[in-house]
Amino acid sequence: MVSISPDVEYLRERYNIGKNNSYELIIQYHTVLQDGTILTKDETQIEPMVQINFNIDLQYPYFTLIMVDPDAPQRGNEHAGPWLHWIHSGFIGNDLSQGRTLGILFSYI
């Protein structure tokens, strides 16, 4: 008999719970970005301001934010990407001042 491993089942359950919640991710360089916004290299030379708005599950309050550029280093050459820019982990809720940056692989700065 084939079954789903407990760790995969746990992830599926968490995903199904999470998809029913409303989340808002706001990324801002000089202006707030909308989906599909294309930025020049010069516009991305500073670390963006990130704001996350969502309801917190008090049983699982810690989060990790991963910033990935899907078509770096050049648009149209997706074979080279995606590039991982940074990982910020261990923050609670939408307070990114908590937690820590685990690594910067390809910095914007």
Secondary structure as GFF3:
##gff-version 3
##sequence-region A 1 109
A	DSSP	alpha_helix	6	18	.	.	.	ID=ss1
A	DSSP	beta_strand	23	28	.	.	.	ID=ss2
A	DSSP	three_ten_helix	42	44	.	.	.	ID=ss3
A	DSSP	beta_strand	49	54	.	.	.	ID=ss4
A	DSSP	beta_strand	62	69	.	.	.	ID=ss5
A	DSSP	beta_strand	83	92	.	.	.	ID=ss6
A	DSSP	beta_strand	100	104	.	.	.	ID=ss7
###
